[in-house]
């Protein structure tokens, strides 16, 4: 989901989608796409505004160069996150679905295996939670003996420190549930309302990303800077790139060394190009 107006980041986003803003050396959307890739999701639908879709297509095309199938749909107006399931109904078909918000940043050793396990759950919905110091800024899970009893959006009173991230796993019922949602006072379909349907049906579970993992909502200037600094430190310290989609495709065996070599030749001279050449050599 790479739509919205990005008002929190104005004037940065007055002329460009926030999902195209850089987190260090790559566009923001690379990081959310790479999260889907390490989850071994090859079929992806990118949803965005009409003016931004062409830019996304220029970045990824149909995805075949990295062994994926990438489609695109326009969200005419920002009418809420659950609209993604209505817009993407034909694309989803009878399958389960994973939804990630394009401004969410995830990182951690073993993250791919953890997310693959969540993807393979067949029924209900699974939220991914992360402990934060400022839960009043997010949707928060209320627990009772390790069970979800409620979800509150930006609670004024302390409920818990566990924020709901922008990564969700749903069974196919999410489509019909979303169709039956009513817009909130701000005129949007709310993801919290969708999650509460699953909660009321006792089909909602969660997974906590604990120590060793990092999650950031990069939809604000401050968090965009923090993410950039984080990626810069990791990449310079280890010599490994975060969210290099060509490398992930290669490690997933979606493309071979010959494919990677061709990609490296058509990329403009840059550190990114040199990194791909290093992978090929090694």
N, C-alpha and C positions, 0 to 999 in steps of 0.2 A: 504494500500500500504506500504509494509515493505521491499522494495528492496533497490537498490542503493549500492554504495560502501562506503559511509560514509567517504569520503576523508577529510572532514572538521575536523574529529575527530581522524585522524591518529596520533600516532600509536595505539590508543585505539581500533580502528576498523580493524586493520590488520589481526586479527585472529578471530574476533567475530562481528556479526552484531550489529550496534549501537542500534537497537531496543531491544536487549537483555541486554544492559547496565542498571545498576540499577538507578532508581530515588527513592532515599531513600531505602525502603524495598521491592520494587517490580520491575520487569523488565519494561523498558520503554513501551513496547507494551501493558502492562496491562492498561495503562492510555488511549490510543486511543481506545482499545476494550471496556473499560468501558463507554466511551463517546457514542459509538454505542448502548450499552446496556441501558443507561438511555434514549436514543431516542427510545427505545422499538424495536430495530432491532435485530431479532433472527437469521436470515440467513446471514452468513458472509463468505466472501471469502478473505483469507489472501494470498497476492501475495508477493513472495520474491525470492531471488536467490536460486539456487539448494543446496548450502551448508548450507543455513539457514533454509530451510523448515522443515528439520527433527527436529531442535530445537523447532520450533513453534509447531510442532505436539506433541512433548514431553510435552510441557506446557499445551496444550488445548485439545489434542485428537480430537475427532469429535464434541466436545462441549456438548455432551449429559449430562455430569455430572452437567452442569449448565443450562440445559434446552435449549441449543442452537443447531444450525446446522452449524458447522464450516467446510469449505472446504479449499483446498489449491491448488495454481497454481504457477508454476515456471516462473519467468521472466528471460530469458536466459541472456540478457544484459540490462543494464539500458538505455532504449530507450525513457524515458519520462513518465510523470504521465498519460497522456491520454491513453497510451497503456494498462492501467488497464481495460478499457472498451472493448478493443479488446480481451485481454486475457480472460476476464470474460464474454464474450458475452453469452455463453451457460448458465452460472450460472445466469446471470441477466434475461435472457428470455425476456418477454414482459413487465417487471416491470420497475418502476422508480428505481433510485439507489442513494445511498449516498456513497461518497468516503471520507475517512479520511487518512491522511498521518500518518504513525506509529510513527513519532517523534513529534507529536503535543499534547500539554497538555492543557486541558480546565478544568476550575473549577468555580463554582458559584452557589449560592442558586437559585433554580428555573430553572437551565439550562436545565434540562430534558424536562420540559413542553415547553420551548421556542423552543427546537430542534424538539420536536414532531410536533409542529405546522408547522415548516418548512418542515418536512418530508411529511406532509399531503397535501402540495401544489401539484397539479396534473400536471401542465404544466410549461415548461421552466426550467430555472436553477436559483438557489439561492446561492449567495456567503455569507459567514460569515466574517464580517469585525471587526477589533479591532483597536482602536486608539493607536498609538505608537509615540515615540519621534524620532525614526530613520527610517522614511519611505523609505529612499533611499536604505535600505537593503532588501526590499520586493516588491512584486507586489502591486501596489497602485491603489485605485479607484479615478478617477477624476469625480467630481460632477458638476451638473448645476441644481440649484433649486431642490435638493434632488433626482435627477435622474442621473444614471450612464451615462456619455458621453464617457468615455474612460477608459482603463486599461493600465497602464504602468508598465513595469518590471524594478525595481530598478532605478527610475527616478533620473537624476542628478539635475534637477531643482525641486523645491517644487511644488507638485500638491495638495496633501492633507496629513493628518496624518493617514488616514485610510488604514491599511494594510489588504490584503486578507489572511485569515488564511488557513490552510490546511484541511478545512472541507467544502465539497461541496455537494449540492443536485441537481440532474439532472433528467429530464424526459428520456424516453427510446431513444430519438433521439441522445443522447450522443454517442451511439455506432457507428452509421453511420457517424456522424460528425467527430469522432476520426479517423475512417478509411480513411477519405478524407483529413486529415491533412498532410502537408508536413513537413519533419524534418527541424529544424532550423539549423543555422550555426554550432551549437555544436553537430549536428547529432541526436537530440531528438525531439519527439513530445512535444509541449509546452502547458501547461494547460492554459496559457494566450490566445493562439490562439483559443483554444476550447471555452473559455469564450467569446471571441470577436465574434464568430459565433452567439452565443445566443444574444449578445448585438446588432449586426447588424440586427437580426431578431426581435428585440424589445421583447425578451423573457428572459431577464436577470434582476433579482432583487437582493436585498441584505438585510441582517439583521445585525445591529450593536450590538455587545456585549459591553454594556456601563459599568458604574461604578458598582462595585459589582461582576464583572466577571474577571477572569484571563485567559490569553492565552499566551503560550510560545512555540516557536519553539525550541525544546531541542536538535537540531542537531549540537550543538557546545559545547565544553567543558564548556564555561562560563555559557550558559543557562542550561546545564545539572546540574551544581552545584546550580544555582539559584532555579531550580525546586525541587531539593533534599532538599534544605534549606526550601523552602515553605512548602512542604509536611511534613517535620519534625516538623515545628512549629505548623501547623494546627493539626496534629495527636497528638502531645504531649499536646497541649493546650486543645483540645476538647475531647480527648480519642476516636475519631472516625477516621476510616481509609478512605483514599481517594483511589478509584479504587480497592476496594476489590470486585472482580468479583463474588464471591460466595454470598456475602451479597446482591449485586445488584440483582442477579438472585432470591434470596429469597424474597426480597422486591417486585420484579416484579411478584411474584407468579409463576415463572418458575420452581422452585423446592420447596419442602416442608421442614419442620423442620427435618424430618427423613433423607432426602437427605443431608441436611446441617450437621447433626450429623455424618453421614457416612464420609463425606468429611473431617470433623475435625479430625476424628480418623486416617485417612490414611496420613494426613499431618505430616511431621516431627515436633518435638518439636521446637516451635518458638513463638515469639510474635504474629505472624499471626494466629497460631493455637489457642492461648489463646483468641484472639479477636473473632474468630468464636465460641468458646465455650461460650463466654460472650453473644453473640447474641442469641444463643440457649437457654441459661439460662433466658434471659430477655424476 
